[in-house]
Amino acid sequence: MIRALLCSFEDHSAIPANNNLYTSLKIITIIHMNGKKNTLIVVHDKNFQEILSNNRIIVADFWAEWCSPCRAMNLLIEDLSNIYAEQVLFIKLNVDENSITPSKYGISSIPTFLIIKDSQVMESIIGAVDQEMFENKINKYL
């Protein structure tokens, strides 16, 4: 079953117009079969801290292409980014391409998801988890 048509392009419609920080980011917009859109932002060591300081609540997904549990969580992260589109920014950081940020946050297993509020890590979720657990953790900080 096709759940969504995935398009990758520079779409800044969800980003404040006065914020030049996002101009060099890869932004993935997922267009669902029901017409809804949600956005995931691929970040790097160079802009991770800036993204944190410019957004109130973030879910940061630390992943790698070779990681089967990371790939298994992709659909859930897409669904959650759709559910919380107005409240939470979902970002993805590839640990194979960026070593500084995972080291700074003590990431030793993937997938690891950090729930960050006002630039402070509030929760860490390690491994593949179900949607209910993930939503319960996010809802604590809304």
Residue pairs with C-beta under 8 A, 6 or more apart in sequence:
2 33
3 32
3 33
3 75
3 78
4 30
4 31
4 32
4 33
4 78
5 30
5 31
5 32
5 33
6 28
6 30
6 31
7 28
7 29
7 30
7 31
8 26
8 27
8 28
8 29
9 27
9 29
10 26
10 27
11 27
11 29
11 39
12 22
12 23
12 27
14 27
14 39
14 85
15 22
15 27
19 54
21 47
21 50
21 51
21 54
22 41
24 47
25 41
25 42
25 43
25 47
26 41
26 42
27 39
27 40
27 41
27 42
28 39
28 40
28 41
28 42
29 37
29 38
29 39
30 37
30 38
30 39
30 40
30 78
30 81
30 82
31 37
32 38
32 82
36 82
38 78
38 81
38 82
38 85
38 90
39 81
39 85
39 90
40 77
40 78
40 81
40 90
40 91
40 92
41 51
41 89
41 90
41 91
41 92
42 91
42 92
42 93
42 94
43 51
43 60
43 91
43 92
43 93
44 93
44 97
44 98
45 98
45 99
45 100
45 101
48 60
48 93
48 98
48 101
51 58
51 89
51 91
52 58
52 116
52 119
53 119
55 89
56 117
56 118
57 87
57 88
57 89
57 115
57 116
57 117
57 138
57 141
57 142
58 88
58 89
58 90
58 91
58 114
58 115
58 116
58 117
59 77
59 80
59 81
59 88
59 89
59 90
59 91
59 113
59 114
59 115
59 116
59 138
60 91
60 92
60 93
60 113
60 114
60 116
61 70
61 73
61 77
61 90
61 91
61 92
61 93
61 111
61 113
62 93
62 95
62 102
62 105
62 107
62 110
62 111
62 112
62 113
62 114
63 70
63 73
63 92
63 93
63 94
63 95
63 110
63 111
64 70
64 94
64 95
64 96
64 110
65 71
65 94
65 96
66 96
67 110
67 111
69 110
69 111
69 127
69 128
70 110
70 111
72 128
73 111
73 128
73 129
76 130
76 131
76 134
77 90
77 92
79 131
80 88
80 90
80 131
80 134
80 135
80 138
81 88
81 90
83 135
84 90
84 138
87 142
88 138
88 142
93 101
93 102
95 102
95 107
95 110
101 107
105 114
105 121
109 126
109 127
111 126
111 127
111 128
112 124
112 125
112 126
113 124
113 125
113 126
113 134
114 121
114 123
114 124
114 125
115 121
115 122
115 123
115 124
115 125
115 137
115 138
115 141
116 122
117 141
122 140
122 141
123 137
123 140
123 141
125 133
125 134
125 137
